[in-house]
Amino acid sequence: MPGQKIFASPQDVEAAFYEALERADIDAMMAVWAEDEDVVCVHPGGPRLVGYTMVREAWQRIFGNGRKLQVRLSQQKTVTTPFAVVSTLLEHITSLGDGNLSAPVAATNIYVRGPLGWRMVAHHASPVPPDSVGEAPRILH
């Protein structure tokens, strides 16, 4: 289970999440997640992963591929309640090396406040067509 790091705000958790992603640091990544078997993570094009163990194993596989990622965030919007924050944003992810492949990803991150401060309980990321970034959606579902 994650360490006992205290995150004073959802913004602190989000910053730590993306720092861990760029560093491919599994311990730092899992420190942002709630110690809860109901946490959920969906990587672009991947299955719905439920539970701390499944989420950790998926991040270990991603970090184990040896690629370094650079992440730039844009179009962030948040919805705040007393006990939860929902952050939606675009992740502009570049895989460094091998031609610096880049792809925009629409992400939703959900944070809740618990006894150890704020923690991530859900991360859902989906690829978006590069030419649609900045435009209004054409399809509603």
N, C-alpha and C positions, 0 to 999 in steps of 0.2 A: 504494500500500500504506500501511498505517497508520504513524503516527509511532512513535518508539522509546520511548514512555512505558512505565515499569516499574510493573507492578501487583504488590504484595507479597503479596496474598491474593485469593482468589476473591471475598470480600466487597467488596474495593476495586473489582474489575471490575464486580460487580453494581451497586454504587452509581454508578459512572461510566456504566454502560449506561442506567440510568433517568434520571440527570441529563441525558445527551445526548438521550434521548427527549423529555423535557419541554422542553428548549431547542431542539429540532429542529436540532441541530448535527451535520451529517454527518461532519465531521472527528473530533469527539469520539466519535461513535458508532462509526466504523470503527477508532478507536484501541483499542477493547476487543476487537475480533475478531482471531483468530489469522491470521497471514499464511500461509494454507493454502487450497488449492483444494478441500479436502474439508469446509469449514465448511458448515453447513446452517441455513436459516432458514425457518420456516413462520409466516406471519402469519395471524390469524384469518380463516378462510374462503378462504385463498389457497393457491397451489401450493407445492410443495417447491422451494426455491431452493438450489442447490448451487454453491459456489464464491464466492470473495471478490467478483468482479465482479458477479455476479447479486445477491448480498446488498446490495452498495453501491447498485446501481441501484434496488432496491426501496425502500431507506431514502430515497434521493433523491426518489423519487416521493411517498412518504408525507410527507416534510418539505416538499415543494414545493406541497402542497395549501393551505398557509397556515393550517391549523388549529393552535392551541396545545393541547397535551394536559397534563392534570394526572394524575399517577399516584400512587395510594396502594396499598401492598402489605400483604397479610395472609396468614395461614396458611402461613408459610414453613416448609418442611422441607428438610433437606439430608442427603445421603449423601456421605461423605468417604472417599476412598482416598488413597494417597500421591501419585498423579499426576493425579487428576481429582476434581471435585466436581460433584454433580448437585443443583440447587436447584429445588424445585417450590414454587409459590406462586400466590396469586390476585392479579391486577393489577386494581385498580378504576380504570378509565380514564375520565376526563371530558374531553370535547371542549369547550373553553371558547368562549363565544360561541354564537350560534345556539341558545339555549335550554339550554346546558350539558348536552348529551347524555352519558349515562353507561352503561357496560356492563362487567360483570365478565368477566375473561378468565383461564382457567387456563393457566399458563405453566410450561415446563420449560426451564431454562438449564443448559448444561453447560460447565464450565471445565476447562482442562488447564494444567499447569505446563510451561513450555518455557524456552528459553534467555533469554527476555526477561520472565520471571515468568509470571504467570497471564494467560490469555486465554480469551475465549468461543469455543467451537467449534460450539455449537448453541443456537438459540432456537426453541422451538415453542410457539405460543400458539393457544388454541382458545376460542371464545366459550362461556360457560356460561349457562344460564337464570338470571336474577336471583333467582328464588324458590328456587333450589337451593343458593345460597351458604350454607355452614355446615351443610348436611345431608349425610348419608351418601349415596353414589351408589346409585341404584335399579337401574341397568343395568350389568352387567359385560360387557366384551368381550375 
